[in-house]
Amino acid sequence: MIIIGILGIILSFFLSSVLLLWSCRIFKVAKANLKNSFLIMLLVIVLGVLASLVLVLLANIIKIEIISQLLDLVAGFLIFHFLLQKFYQTKLGKNIGIYIVLNIFVVIISLAIVIPIRYLVIQPFYMTGTSMMPTFQNRDYLLLKMFEKSYQRGDVVVFRYPKDLSQYFIKRIVGMPGEKVSFANGKVLINGQALDESKYLASGVTTESAVTSEFILGSDQYFVLGDKRDASLDSRQFGPIGKNLIVGKYWFTGLKANSQ
């Protein structure tokens, strides 16, 4: 994931430089070129970070928290204006126009990239409750893969609650389509054979049946359980879930909740 993050930063920097070049050409800046755009954006980032650090320090010393963000925006533009003037000898009015157009470009491109990723590729999920402990804690921030539609036993998935489609649950798949799921001696049985769940269940956890002790799954159904079996509302109560209710499969944990 570190590599993906680094690649994302590099891509963002390159894209911002290209957008700056386009913005300059809209305002007919004769000397505008890609090399200078790279240098300007690099210096904007470096000097902007330094300016933000100074403003944070001043805010803590003289208590100007309320206007610190405004000052940060002003400092960012002044740095941008100074660099454009230095590289292209452009005047304040033109630099204001370039700054506005550049930010409009950034917003449009960001939305064009983020919205498809957010709804078709990766989606965040905020864990609430303790039904998936110890695998996930309350308030963990997870990322889901939206594009993968093949599910295996042991996968953790987020799905719409069958009895209220406005709610989303997160559970682990233990039963696959066409299988018979039952319970005996605190174990999950798949087609009569005890399921080994030692990889994700805490030591000593047992699984008791609820209203129904045996389930026959349809060709497009999955049986899901929480990892903390005594604190989980799952397929034991509401039955198997259809594949059409699954919205995403767990990918990785973005932020872990602070343990208290």
Beta strands, then each sheet from edge to edge (+ up, - down):
strand 1: 122-126
strand 2: 141-145
strand 3: 156-161
strand 4: 164-175
strand 5: 180-184
strand 6: 187-190
strand 7: 193-194
strand 8: 214-216
strand 9: 221-225
strand 10: 241-242
strand 11: 246-255
sheet 1: 1+ 2- 11+ 3- 4+ 9- 10+
sheet 2: 7+ 6- 5+ 8-
end
